[in-house]
Amino acid sequence: MTIDIPKPDISPNFTIDDIHKIREWHHEKQKGMTTAEIVEDIHKGASEFEALLAQPRNPAIKEKARQRVEEALTVSRTTDTVNILTSICS
């Protein structure tokens, strides 16, 4: 018996709260299912995910993701540098 529960709203930053929302959603969705129904639901979700992976990527999104990674690395490097200099000066 499949229950139609709306998907949770996920924040653009994908936080730990989003993971909790997704887990809660899966639990509620699969609560009354038999093992066979759960397996079928998982296979359906996997097929949808594979279809998404097969789609060509949007270059603008890819560039934005690259920039975010670069920014994160820059912040990380800056933080590491500050920590090193602080420990040397202490």
N, C-alpha and C positions, 0 to 999 in steps of 0.2 A: 504494500500500500504506500504509494508515493504521496507525500504531503507537499503542497506548493507553498513554500515559504519564501518571501522576497529576499533577494541577496542583500547582505549588509552594505552600508555605505563605507567605502574605504577612503581614507585620507590620501592626499597626493604624496605625503611623506612616508607612508606605510610604516606605522608605528606598532609597538607591541600590542596596543589596544585593538588594532586592526586584526592581528593574528587571533586574539581572543574572540573577536566578533565572528571571524570565519569559522573557528572551531565550534563555537556555540551554534552557528547557523547549520553546520554539518551535523552536529548532534541532534538538533531539533528536526532537521530534514530526514534523518535516517532512524529516528526514534522507533517508529512502528514498522520498519521494514524487516523482511526476512533476510537471511544471509544472501540468498540468490538475488534479491532486489538490490541489496547494498553493492554487490559485485557488479551488477548491471549498471547501477548509477555511477560507480567509479569508472567503468569502461566508457560510458557515455561522456563523462567529463574529460577523460583522457583523450578521446577522439576529438572533442571540441578544442582541447589545448593543442593537439598535434596540428589541427587545421590552422590555428592561429600562428603556430611556429612556421608553417609552410608559406604563409603570406609574405610578400616582399616587405621589407622594412622601410619605413618612412625616413628618408635621409635627415630631415629636420629633427625628428625625435632622436635619431642616433647621434646627431651632433650635439643636441642639448644634453643627452646622457653623458657624452664624452666630456663636455664642459663641466658637468656636475662632478664627475670623477676627478677631473683635473683640479677643480676648486677644493674638493675634499683632500686630495693629496697635498695641495699647497698649504692648507690649514694645518694638516697633520705635520708636514715638514716644518712649518713655522713654529708649531707647538713643541716639536722635538728640539728644534734649535733653541727656543727660549728655555726649555727644561735643561738642556745641556749647559747653556751659558749660566743659568741660575745655579746649577750644581757646581760649576767651575768657580764661580764668584763667591760661593758660600764658604 
